[in-house]
């Protein structure tokens, strides 16, 4: 059984992860709108239930981490 502290830590990590994803989504949409148009069209044409902003945020979040580490 996990302790109360571990649950709080997991909630904190989840909160900051979502906050980073939102930040990178806004950053990508603001600074690279023309670069992201083909991706937006592909997502709209597919029948997948993907939130475009979340997808863009995760793409920039993981790309950023791979470049620096």
mmJSON file of the N, C-alpha and C atoms, coordinates in Angstrom:
{"data_MODEL":{"atom_site":{
"group_PDB":["ATOM","ATOM","ATOM","ATOM","ATOM","ATOM","ATOM","ATOM","ATOM","ATOM","ATOM","ATOM","ATOM","ATOM","ATOM","ATOM","ATOM","ATOM","ATOM","ATOM","ATOM","ATOM","ATOM","ATOM","ATOM","ATOM","ATOM","ATOM","ATOM","ATOM","ATOM","ATOM","ATOM","ATOM","ATOM","ATOM","ATOM","ATOM","ATOM","ATOM","ATOM","ATOM","ATOM","ATOM","ATOM","ATOM","ATOM","ATOM","ATOM","ATOM","ATOM","ATOM","ATOM","ATOM","ATOM","ATOM","ATOM","ATOM","ATOM","ATOM","ATOM","ATOM","ATOM","ATOM","ATOM","ATOM","ATOM","ATOM","ATOM","ATOM","ATOM","ATOM","ATOM","ATOM","ATOM","ATOM","ATOM","ATOM","ATOM","ATOM","ATOM","ATOM","ATOM","ATOM","ATOM","ATOM","ATOM","ATOM","ATOM","ATOM","ATOM","ATOM","ATOM","ATOM","ATOM","ATOM","ATOM","ATOM","ATOM","ATOM","ATOM","ATOM","ATOM","ATOM","ATOM","ATOM","ATOM","ATOM","ATOM","ATOM","ATOM","ATOM","ATOM","ATOM","ATOM","ATOM","ATOM","ATOM","ATOM","ATOM","ATOM","ATOM","ATOM","ATOM","ATOM","ATOM","ATOM","ATOM","ATOM","ATOM","ATOM","ATOM","ATOM","ATOM","ATOM","ATOM","ATOM","ATOM","ATOM","ATOM","ATOM","ATOM","ATOM","ATOM","ATOM","ATOM","ATOM","ATOM","ATOM","ATOM","ATOM","ATOM","ATOM","ATOM","ATOM","ATOM","ATOM","ATOM","ATOM","ATOM","ATOM","ATOM","ATOM","ATOM","ATOM","ATOM","ATOM","ATOM","ATOM","ATOM","ATOM","ATOM","ATOM","ATOM","ATOM","ATOM","ATOM","ATOM","ATOM","ATOM","ATOM","ATOM","ATOM","ATOM","ATOM","ATOM","ATOM","ATOM","ATOM","ATOM","ATOM","ATOM","ATOM","ATOM","ATOM","ATOM","ATOM","ATOM","ATOM","ATOM","ATOM","ATOM","ATOM","ATOM","ATOM","ATOM","ATOM"],
"id":[1,2,3,4,5,6,7,8,9,10,11,12,13,14,15,16,17,18,19,20,21,22,23,24,25,26,27,28,29,30,31,32,33,34,35,36,37,38,39,40,41,42,43,44,45,46,47,48,49,50,51,52,53,54,55,56,57,58,59,60,61,62,63,64,65,66,67,68,69,70,71,72,73,74,75,76,77,78,79,80,81,82,83,84,85,86,87,88,89,90,91,92,93,94,95,96,97,98,99,100,101,102,103,104,105,106,107,108,109,110,111,112,113,114,115,116,117,118,119,120,121,122,123,124,125,126,127,128,129,130,131,132,133,134,135,136,137,138,139,140,141,142,143,144,145,146,147,148,149,150,151,152,153,154,155,156,157,158,159,160,161,162,163,164,165,166,167,168,169,170,171,172,173,174,175,176,177,178,179,180,181,182,183,184,185,186,187,188,189,190,191,192,193,194,195,196,197,198,199,200,201,202,203,204,205,206,207],
"type_symbol":["N","C","C","N","C","C","N","C","C","N","C","C","N","C","C","N","C","C","N","C","C","N","C","C","N","C","C","N","C","C","N","C","C","N","C","C","N","C","C","N","C","C","N","C","C","N","C","C","N","C","C","N","C","C","N","C","C","N","C","C","N","C","C","N","C","C","N","C","C","N","C","C","N","C","C","N","C","C","N","C","C","N","C","C","N","C","C","N","C","C","N","C","C","N","C","C","N","C","C","N","C","C","N","C","C","N","C","C","N","C","C","N","C","C","N","C","C","N","C","C","N","C","C","N","C","C","N","C","C","N","C","C","N","C","C","N","C","C","N","C","C","N","C","C","N","C","C","N","C","C","N","C","C","N","C","C","N","C","C","N","C","C","N","C","C","N","C","C","N","C","C","N","C","C","N","C","C","N","C","C","N","C","C","N","C","C","N","C","C","N","C","C","N","C","C","N","C","C","N","C","C","N","C","C","N","C","C"],
"label_atom_id":["N","CA","C","N","CA","C","N","CA","C","N","CA","C","N","CA","C","N","CA","C","N","CA","C","N","CA","C","N","CA","C","N","CA","C","N","CA","C","N","CA","C","N","CA","C","N","CA","C","N","CA","C","N","CA","C","N","CA","C","N","CA","C","N","CA","C","N","CA","C","N","CA","C","N","CA","C","N","CA","C","N","CA","C","N","CA","C","N","CA","C","N","CA","C","N","CA","C","N","CA","C","N","CA","C","N","CA","C","N","CA","C","N","CA","C","N","CA","C","N","CA","C","N","CA","C","N","CA","C","N","CA","C","N","CA","C","N","CA","C","N","CA","C","N","CA","C","N","CA","C","N","CA","C","N","CA","C","N","CA","C","N","CA","C","N","CA","C","N","CA","C","N","CA","C","N","CA","C","N","CA","C","N","CA","C","N","CA","C","N","CA","C","N","CA","C","N","CA","C","N","CA","C","N","CA","C","N","CA","C","N","CA","C","N","CA","C","N","CA","C","N","CA","C","N","CA","C","N","CA","C","N","CA","C","N","CA","C","N","CA","C"],
"label_alt_id":[null,null,null,null,null,null,null,null,null,null,null,null,null,null,null,null,null,null,null,null,null,null,null,null,null,null,null,null,null,null,null,null,null,null,null,null,null,null,null,null,null,null,null,null,null,null,null,null,null,null,null,null,null,null,null,null,null,null,null,null,null,null,null,null,null,null,null,null,null,null,null,null,null,null,null,null,null,null,null,null,null,null,null,null,null,null,null,null,null,null,null,null,null,null,null,null,null,null,null,null,null,null,null,null,null,null,null,null,null,null,null,null,null,null,null,null,null,null,null,null,null,null,null,null,null,null,null,null,null,null,null,null,null,null,null,null,null,null,null,null,null,null,null,null,null,null,null,null,null,null,null,null,null,null,null,null,null,null,null,null,null,null,null,null,null,null,null,null,null,null,null,null,null,null,null,null,null,null,null,null,null,null,null,null,null,null,null,null,null,null,null,null,null,null,null,null,null,null,null,null,null,null,null,null,null,null,null],
"label_comp_id":["UNK","UNK","UNK","UNK","UNK","UNK","UNK","UNK","UNK","UNK","UNK","UNK","UNK","UNK","UNK","UNK","UNK","UNK","UNK","UNK","UNK","UNK","UNK","UNK","UNK","UNK","UNK","UNK","UNK","UNK","UNK","UNK","UNK","UNK","UNK","UNK","UNK","UNK","UNK","UNK","UNK","UNK","UNK","UNK","UNK","UNK","UNK","UNK","UNK","UNK","UNK","UNK","UNK","UNK","UNK","UNK","UNK","UNK","UNK","UNK","UNK","UNK","UNK","UNK","UNK","UNK","UNK","UNK","UNK","UNK","UNK","UNK","UNK","UNK","UNK","UNK","UNK","UNK","UNK","UNK","UNK","UNK","UNK","UNK","UNK","UNK","UNK","UNK","UNK","UNK","UNK","UNK","UNK","UNK","UNK","UNK","UNK","UNK","UNK","UNK","UNK","UNK","UNK","UNK","UNK","UNK","UNK","UNK","UNK","UNK","UNK","UNK","UNK","UNK","UNK","UNK","UNK","UNK","UNK","UNK","UNK","UNK","UNK","UNK","UNK","UNK","UNK","UNK","UNK","UNK","UNK","UNK","UNK","UNK","UNK","UNK","UNK","UNK","UNK","UNK","UNK","UNK","UNK","UNK","UNK","UNK","UNK","UNK","UNK","UNK","UNK","UNK","UNK","UNK","UNK","UNK","UNK","UNK","UNK","UNK","UNK","UNK","UNK","UNK","UNK","UNK","UNK","UNK","UNK","UNK","UNK","UNK","UNK","UNK","UNK","UNK","UNK","UNK","UNK","UNK","UNK","UNK","UNK","UNK","UNK","UNK","UNK","UNK","UNK","UNK","UNK","UNK","UNK","UNK","UNK","UNK","UNK","UNK","UNK","UNK","UNK","UNK","UNK","UNK","UNK","UNK","UNK"],
"label_asym_id":["A","A","A","A","A","A","A","A","A","A","A","A","A","A","A","A","A","A","A","A","A","A","A","A","A","A","A","A","A","A","A","A","A","A","A","A","A","A","A","A","A","A","A","A","A","A","A","A","A","A","A","A","A","A","A","A","A","A","A","A","A","A","A","A","A","A","A","A","A","A","A","A","A","A","A","A","A","A","A","A","A","A","A","A","A","A","A","A","A","A","A","A","A","A","A","A","A","A","A","A","A","A","A","A","A","A","A","A","A","A","A","A","A","A","A","A","A","A","A","A","A","A","A","A","A","A","A","A","A","A","A","A","A","A","A","A","A","A","A","A","A","A","A","A","A","A","A","A","A","A","A","A","A","A","A","A","A","A","A","A","A","A","A","A","A","A","A","A","A","A","A","A","A","A","A","A","A","A","A","A","A","A","A","A","A","A","A","A","A","A","A","A","A","A","A","A","A","A","A","A","A","A","A","A","A","A","A"],
"label_entity_id":["1","1","1","1","1","1","1","1","1","1","1","1","1","1","1","1","1","1","1","1","1","1","1","1","1","1","1","1","1","1","1","1","1","1","1","1","1","1","1","1","1","1","1","1","1","1","1","1","1","1","1","1","1","1","1","1","1","1","1","1","1","1","1","1","1","1","1","1","1","1","1","1","1","1","1","1","1","1","1","1","1","1","1","1","1","1","1","1","1","1","1","1","1","1","1","1","1","1","1","1","1","1","1","1","1","1","1","1","1","1","1","1","1","1","1","1","1","1","1","1","1","1","1","1","1","1","1","1","1","1","1","1","1","1","1","1","1","1","1","1","1","1","1","1","1","1","1","1","1","1","1","1","1","1","1","1","1","1","1","1","1","1","1","1","1","1","1","1","1","1","1","1","1","1","1","1","1","1","1","1","1","1","1","1","1","1","1","1","1","1","1","1","1","1","1","1","1","1","1","1","1","1","1","1","1","1","1"],
"label_seq_id":[1,1,1,2,2,2,3,3,3,4,4,4,5,5,5,6,6,6,7,7,7,8,8,8,9,9,9,10,10,10,11,11,11,12,12,12,13,13,13,14,14,14,15,15,15,16,16,16,17,17,17,18,18,18,19,19,19,20,20,20,21,21,21,22,22,22,23,23,23,24,24,24,25,25,25,26,26,26,27,27,27,28,28,28,29,29,29,30,30,30,31,31,31,32,32,32,33,33,33,34,34,34,35,35,35,36,36,36,37,37,37,38,38,38,39,39,39,40,40,40,41,41,41,42,42,42,43,43,43,44,44,44,45,45,45,46,46,46,47,47,47,48,48,48,49,49,49,50,50,50,51,51,51,52,52,52,53,53,53,54,54,54,55,55,55,56,56,56,57,57,57,58,58,58,59,59,59,60,60,60,61,61,61,62,62,62,63,63,63,64,64,64,65,65,65,66,66,66,67,67,67,68,68,68,69,69,69],
"pdbx_PDB_ins_code":[null,null,null,null,null,null,null,null,null,null,null,null,null,null,null,null,null,null,null,null,null,null,null,null,null,null,null,null,null,null,null,null,null,null,null,null,null,null,null,null,null,null,null,null,null,null,null,null,null,null,null,null,null,null,null,null,null,null,null,null,null,null,null,null,null,null,null,null,null,null,null,null,null,null,null,null,null,null,null,null,null,null,null,null,null,null,null,null,null,null,null,null,null,null,null,null,null,null,null,null,null,null,null,null,null,null,null,null,null,null,null,null,null,null,null,null,null,null,null,null,null,null,null,null,null,null,null,null,null,null,null,null,null,null,null,null,null,null,null,null,null,null,null,null,null,null,null,null,null,null,null,null,null,null,null,null,null,null,null,null,null,null,null,null,null,null,null,null,null,null,null,null,null,null,null,null,null,null,null,null,null,null,null,null,null,null,null,null,null,null,null,null,null,null,null,null,null,null,null,null,null,null,null,null,null,null,null],
"Cartn_x":[0.842,0.0,0.893,0.55,1.339,0.995,1.995,1.779,1.077,0.611,-0.066,0.911,2.165,3.164,3.431,3.452,3.662,2.506,1.299,0.137,0.223,0.654,0.806,1.891,2.982,4.065,3.59,2.835,2.32,1.364,0.525,-0.384,0.391,1.447,2.262,2.958,3.52,4.188,3.19,2.019,0.987,0.554,0.408,0.016,1.046,2.331,3.377,3.56,3.384,3.471,2.404,1.175,0.096,0.353,0.918,1.227,2.308,3.33,4.364,3.792,2.904,2.3,1.507,0.732,-0.031,0.897,1.988,2.941,3.543,4.003,4.617,3.601,2.357,1.32,1.135,1.017,0.876,2.115,3.274,4.525,4.599,4.292,4.354,3.345,2.124,1.091,1.376,2.038,2.336,3.519,4.563,5.799,5.954,5.232,5.387,4.044,3.179,1.854,1.918,2.784,2.868,3.478,4.412,5.043,4.047,3.099,2.17,0.882,0.664,-0.566,-0.745,0.293,0.095,-0.296,0.27,-0.077,-1.534,-1.973,-3.359,-4.312,-3.975,-4.824,-4.895,-3.767,-3.76,-4.629,-4.539,-5.339,-6.82,-7.173,-8.577,-9.132,-8.329,-8.792,-8.901,-8.049,-8.12,-9.308,-9.722,-10.87,-10.43,-9.187,-8.687,-9.173,-9.433,-9.889,-8.681,-7.934,-6.741,-7.008,-6.711,-6.803,-5.537,-5.718,-4.597,-3.581,-4.046,-3.133,-2.322,-2.958,-2.243,-1.179,-1.528,-0.567,0.647,0.4,1.488,2.341,1.692,2.435,3.336,2.815,3.64,4.782,4.504,5.547,6.696,6.385,7.436,8.086,7.325,7.881,8.923,8.57,9.495,10.65,10.414,11.496,12.492,11.998,12.868,13.722,13.138,13.885,14.93,14.626,15.588,16.77,16.526,17.6,18.594,18.106,18.991,19.6,18.999,19.534,20.118],
"Cartn_y":[-1.175,0.0,1.247,2.169,3.391,4.346,5.08,6.031,7.281,8.078,9.333,10.271,10.244,11.126,10.777,9.478,9.066,9.525,9.453,9.911,11.411,12.177,13.621,13.933,13.187,13.394,13.08,11.995,11.639,12.7,13.244,14.311,15.551,15.875,17.042,16.852,15.68,15.399,15.467,14.892,14.923,16.354,17.16,18.562,19.315,19.18,19.909,19.383,18.078,17.513,18.135,18.209,18.814,20.3,20.975,22.393,22.602,21.753,21.834,21.554,20.571,20.236,21.426,22.077,23.259,24.392,24.585,25.637,25.379,24.158,23.857,23.88,23.556,23.66,25.114,26.002,27.428,27.963,27.541,27.979,27.544,26.288,25.78,26.438,26.609,27.225,28.699,29.357,30.775,31.004,30.22,30.482,29.692,28.588,27.759,27.413,28.387,28.046,27.442,27.948,27.414,26.022,25.765,24.452,23.384,23.773,22.812,22.631,23.403,23.268,21.87,21.249,19.894,18.88,19.025,18.112,18.311,19.565,19.853,19.258,19.364,18.803,17.29,16.645,15.19,14.746,15.459,15.102,15.313,16.402,16.663,15.631,15.152,14.178,12.783,12.469,11.153,11.11,9.931,9.78,9.538,9.828,9.653,10.787,10.484,11.507,12.065,12.865,13.475,14.96,15.48,16.925,17.518,18.376,18.92,19.627,20.463,21.215,20.293,19.25,18.307,17.566,17.173,16.475,17.356,18.619,19.552,19.777,19.935,20.135,18.966,17.745,16.567,16.456,16.785,16.719,17.665,18.897,19.855,19.498,18.979,18.614,17.51,16.44,15.321,15.649,16.438,16.838,17.704,18.618,19.492,18.674,17.695,16.889,16.036,15.536,14.711,15.54,16.775,17.62,17.967,18.267,18.731,17.61,16.424,15.35,14.25],
"Cartn_z":[0.0,0.0,0.0,-0.85,-0.949,0.184,0.576,1.659,1.134,2.05,1.706,1.008,1.437,0.845,-0.615,-0.916,-2.307,-3.186,-2.668,-3.434,-3.697,-2.693,-2.874,-3.898,-3.844,-4.805,-6.218,-6.382,-7.704,-8.232,-7.36,-7.784,-8.204,-7.468,-7.799,-9.138,-9.359,-10.634,-11.778,-11.592,-12.625,-12.92,-11.885,-12.053,-12.882,-12.546,-13.263,-14.678,-14.866,-16.218,-17.116,-16.629,-17.413,-17.66,-16.677,-16.835,-17.903,-17.904,-18.938,-20.323,-20.413,-21.704,-22.229,-21.364,-21.795,-22.226,-21.489,-21.849,-23.225,-23.466,-24.754,-25.886,-25.599,-26.632,-27.039,-26.066,-26.382,-27.097,-26.65,-27.269,-28.732,-28.988,-30.356,-31.269,-30.78,-31.608,-31.864,-30.927,-31.094,-32.036,-31.894,-32.62,-33.924,-34.082,-35.276,-35.926,-36.193,-36.734,-38.137,-39.0,-40.364,-40.391,-39.513,-39.434,-38.97,-38.139,-37.548,-38.348,-39.407,-40.196,-40.787,-41.382,-41.915,-40.841,-39.66,-38.568,-38.167,-38.111,-37.756,-38.785,-40.065,-41.112,-41.009,-40.724,-40.576,-39.404,-38.304,-37.132,-37.411,-38.102,-38.416,-39.39,-40.342,-41.319,-40.724,-39.776,-39.148,-38.204,-37.878,-36.987,-35.547,-35.265,-33.906,-33.027,-31.8,-30.855,-30.113,-30.815,-30.241,-30.096,-28.949,-28.766,-29.372,-30.341,-31.117,-30.229,-29.316,-28.469,-27.56,-27.047,-26.188,-26.985,-28.197,-29.054,-29.333,-29.677,-29.969,-28.718,-27.572,-26.327,-25.995,-26.154,-25.878,-26.877,-28.132,-29.145,-28.793,-28.432,-28.08,-26.745,-25.791,-24.484,-24.633,-25.344,-25.475,-26.41,-27.449,-28.342,-27.589,-26.781,-25.999,-25.037,-24.396,-23.436,-24.144,-25.321,-26.053,-26.545,-26.89,-27.408,-26.304,-25.124,-24.06,-23.23,-23.233,-22.39,-23.225],
"occupancy":[1.0,1.0,1.0,1.0,1.0,1.0,1.0,1.0,1.0,1.0,1.0,1.0,1.0,1.0,1.0,1.0,1.0,1.0,1.0,1.0,1.0,1.0,1.0,1.0,1.0,1.0,1.0,1.0,1.0,1.0,1.0,1.0,1.0,1.0,1.0,1.0,1.0,1.0,1.0,1.0,1.0,1.0,1.0,1.0,1.0,1.0,1.0,1.0,1.0,1.0,1.0,1.0,1.0,1.0,1.0,1.0,1.0,1.0,1.0,1.0,1.0,1.0,1.0,1.0,1.0,1.0,1.0,1.0,1.0,1.0,1.0,1.0,1.0,1.0,1.0,1.0,1.0,1.0,1.0,1.0,1.0,1.0,1.0,1.0,1.0,1.0,1.0,1.0,1.0,1.0,1.0,1.0,1.0,1.0,1.0,1.0,1.0,1.0,1.0,1.0,1.0,1.0,1.0,1.0,1.0,1.0,1.0,1.0,1.0,1.0,1.0,1.0,1.0,1.0,1.0,1.0,1.0,1.0,1.0,1.0,1.0,1.0,1.0,1.0,1.0,1.0,1.0,1.0,1.0,1.0,1.0,1.0,1.0,1.0,1.0,1.0,1.0,1.0,1.0,1.0,1.0,1.0,1.0,1.0,1.0,1.0,1.0,1.0,1.0,1.0,1.0,1.0,1.0,1.0,1.0,1.0,1.0,1.0,1.0,1.0,1.0,1.0,1.0,1.0,1.0,1.0,1.0,1.0,1.0,1.0,1.0,1.0,1.0,1.0,1.0,1.0,1.0,1.0,1.0,1.0,1.0,1.0,1.0,1.0,1.0,1.0,1.0,1.0,1.0,1.0,1.0,1.0,1.0,1.0,1.0,1.0,1.0,1.0,1.0,1.0,1.0,1.0,1.0,1.0,1.0,1.0,1.0],
"B_iso_or_equiv":[0.0,0.0,0.0,0.0,0.0,0.0,0.0,0.0,0.0,0.0,0.0,0.0,0.0,0.0,0.0,0.0,0.0,0.0,0.0,0.0,0.0,0.0,0.0,0.0,0.0,0.0,0.0,0.0,0.0,0.0,0.0,0.0,0.0,0.0,0.0,0.0,0.0,0.0,0.0,0.0,0.0,0.0,0.0,0.0,0.0,0.0,0.0,0.0,0.0,0.0,0.0,0.0,0.0,0.0,0.0,0.0,0.0,0.0,0.0,0.0,0.0,0.0,0.0,0.0,0.0,0.0,0.0,0.0,0.0,0.0,0.0,0.0,0.0,0.0,0.0,0.0,0.0,0.0,0.0,0.0,0.0,0.0,0.0,0.0,0.0,0.0,0.0,0.0,0.0,0.0,0.0,0.0,0.0,0.0,0.0,0.0,0.0,0.0,0.0,0.0,0.0,0.0,0.0,0.0,0.0,0.0,0.0,0.0,0.0,0.0,0.0,0.0,0.0,0.0,0.0,0.0,0.0,0.0,0.0,0.0,0.0,0.0,0.0,0.0,0.0,0.0,0.0,0.0,0.0,0.0,0.0,0.0,0.0,0.0,0.0,0.0,0.0,0.0,0.0,0.0,0.0,0.0,0.0,0.0,0.0,0.0,0.0,0.0,0.0,0.0,0.0,0.0,0.0,0.0,0.0,0.0,0.0,0.0,0.0,0.0,0.0,0.0,0.0,0.0,0.0,0.0,0.0,0.0,0.0,0.0,0.0,0.0,0.0,0.0,0.0,0.0,0.0,0.0,0.0,0.0,0.0,0.0,0.0,0.0,0.0,0.0,0.0,0.0,0.0,0.0,0.0,0.0,0.0,0.0,0.0,0.0,0.0,0.0,0.0,0.0,0.0,0.0,0.0,0.0,0.0,0.0,0.0],
"pdbx_formal_charge":[null,null,null,null,null,null,null,null,null,null,null,null,null,null,null,null,null,null,null,null,null,null,null,null,null,null,null,null,null,null,null,null,null,null,null,null,null,null,null,null,null,null,null,null,null,null,null,null,null,null,null,null,null,null,null,null,null,null,null,null,null,null,null,null,null,null,null,null,null,null,null,null,null,null,null,null,null,null,null,null,null,null,null,null,null,null,null,null,null,null,null,null,null,null,null,null,null,null,null,null,null,null,null,null,null,null,null,null,null,null,null,null,null,null,null,null,null,null,null,null,null,null,null,null,null,null,null,null,null,null,null,null,null,null,null,null,null,null,null,null,null,null,null,null,null,null,null,null,null,null,null,null,null,null,null,null,null,null,null,null,null,null,null,null,null,null,null,null,null,null,null,null,null,null,null,null,null,null,null,null,null,null,null,null,null,null,null,null,null,null,null,null,null,null,null,null,null,null,null,null,null,null,null,null,null,null,null],
"auth_seq_id":[1,1,1,2,2,2,3,3,3,4,4,4,5,5,5,6,6,6,7,7,7,8,8,8,9,9,9,10,10,10,11,11,11,12,12,12,13,13,13,14,14,14,15,15,15,16,16,16,17,17,17,18,18,18,19,19,19,20,20,20,21,21,21,22,22,22,23,23,23,24,24,24,25,25,25,26,26,26,27,27,27,28,28,28,29,29,29,30,30,30,31,31,31,32,32,32,33,33,33,34,34,34,35,35,35,36,36,36,37,37,37,38,38,38,39,39,39,40,40,40,41,41,41,42,42,42,43,43,43,44,44,44,45,45,45,46,46,46,47,47,47,48,48,48,49,49,49,50,50,50,51,51,51,52,52,52,53,53,53,54,54,54,55,55,55,56,56,56,57,57,57,58,58,58,59,59,59,60,60,60,61,61,61,62,62,62,63,63,63,64,64,64,65,65,65,66,66,66,67,67,67,68,68,68,69,69,69],
"auth_comp_id":["UNK","UNK","UNK","UNK","UNK","UNK","UNK","UNK","UNK","UNK","UNK","UNK","UNK","UNK","UNK","UNK","UNK","UNK","UNK","UNK","UNK","UNK","UNK","UNK","UNK","UNK","UNK","UNK","UNK","UNK","UNK","UNK","UNK","UNK","UNK","UNK","UNK","UNK","UNK","UNK","UNK","UNK","UNK","UNK","UNK","UNK","UNK","UNK","UNK","UNK","UNK","UNK","UNK","UNK","UNK","UNK","UNK","UNK","UNK","UNK","UNK","UNK","UNK","UNK","UNK","UNK","UNK","UNK","UNK","UNK","UNK","UNK","UNK","UNK","UNK","UNK","UNK","UNK","UNK","UNK","UNK","UNK","UNK","UNK","UNK","UNK","UNK","UNK","UNK","UNK","UNK","UNK","UNK","UNK","UNK","UNK","UNK","UNK","UNK","UNK","UNK","UNK","UNK","UNK","UNK","UNK","UNK","UNK","UNK","UNK","UNK","UNK","UNK","UNK","UNK","UNK","UNK","UNK","UNK","UNK","UNK","UNK","UNK","UNK","UNK","UNK","UNK","UNK","UNK","UNK","UNK","UNK","UNK","UNK","UNK","UNK","UNK","UNK","UNK","UNK","UNK","UNK","UNK","UNK","UNK","UNK","UNK","UNK","UNK","UNK","UNK","UNK","UNK","UNK","UNK","UNK","UNK","UNK","UNK","UNK","UNK","UNK","UNK","UNK","UNK","UNK","UNK","UNK","UNK","UNK","UNK","UNK","UNK","UNK","UNK","UNK","UNK","UNK","UNK","UNK","UNK","UNK","UNK","UNK","UNK","UNK","UNK","UNK","UNK","UNK","UNK","UNK","UNK","UNK","UNK","UNK","UNK","UNK","UNK","UNK","UNK","UNK","UNK","UNK","UNK","UNK","UNK"],
"auth_asym_id":["A","A","A","A","A","A","A","A","A","A","A","A","A","A","A","A","A","A","A","A","A","A","A","A","A","A","A","A","A","A","A","A","A","A","A","A","A","A","A","A","A","A","A","A","A","A","A","A","A","A","A","A","A","A","A","A","A","A","A","A","A","A","A","A","A","A","A","A","A","A","A","A","A","A","A","A","A","A","A","A","A","A","A","A","A","A","A","A","A","A","A","A","A","A","A","A","A","A","A","A","A","A","A","A","A","A","A","A","A","A","A","A","A","A","A","A","A","A","A","A","A","A","A","A","A","A","A","A","A","A","A","A","A","A","A","A","A","A","A","A","A","A","A","A","A","A","A","A","A","A","A","A","A","A","A","A","A","A","A","A","A","A","A","A","A","A","A","A","A","A","A","A","A","A","A","A","A","A","A","A","A","A","A","A","A","A","A","A","A","A","A","A","A","A","A","A","A","A","A","A","A","A","A","A","A","A","A"],
"auth_atom_id":["N","CA","C","N","CA","C","N","CA","C","N","CA","C","N","CA","C","N","CA","C","N","CA","C","N","CA","C","N","CA","C","N","CA","C","N","CA","C","N","CA","C","N","CA","C","N","CA","C","N","CA","C","N","CA","C","N","CA","C","N","CA","C","N","CA","C","N","CA","C","N","CA","C","N","CA","C","N","CA","C","N","CA","C","N","CA","C","N","CA","C","N","CA","C","N","CA","C","N","CA","C","N","CA","C","N","CA","C","N","CA","C","N","CA","C","N","CA","C","N","CA","C","N","CA","C","N","CA","C","N","CA","C","N","CA","C","N","CA","C","N","CA","C","N","CA","C","N","CA","C","N","CA","C","N","CA","C","N","CA","C","N","CA","C","N","CA","C","N","CA","C","N","CA","C","N","CA","C","N","CA","C","N","CA","C","N","CA","C","N","CA","C","N","CA","C","N","CA","C","N","CA","C","N","CA","C","N","CA","C","N","CA","C","N","CA","C","N","CA","C","N","CA","C","N","CA","C","N","CA","C","N","CA","C","N","CA","C","N","CA","C"],
"pdbx_PDB_model_num":[1,1,1,1,1,1,1,1,1,1,1,1,1,1,1,1,1,1,1,1,1,1,1,1,1,1,1,1,1,1,1,1,1,1,1,1,1,1,1,1,1,1,1,1,1,1,1,1,1,1,1,1,1,1,1,1,1,1,1,1,1,1,1,1,1,1,1,1,1,1,1,1,1,1,1,1,1,1,1,1,1,1,1,1,1,1,1,1,1,1,1,1,1,1,1,1,1,1,1,1,1,1,1,1,1,1,1,1,1,1,1,1,1,1,1,1,1,1,1,1,1,1,1,1,1,1,1,1,1,1,1,1,1,1,1,1,1,1,1,1,1,1,1,1,1,1,1,1,1,1,1,1,1,1,1,1,1,1,1,1,1,1,1,1,1,1,1,1,1,1,1,1,1,1,1,1,1,1,1,1,1,1,1,1,1,1,1,1,1,1,1,1,1,1,1,1,1,1,1,1,1,1,1,1,1,1,1]
}}}
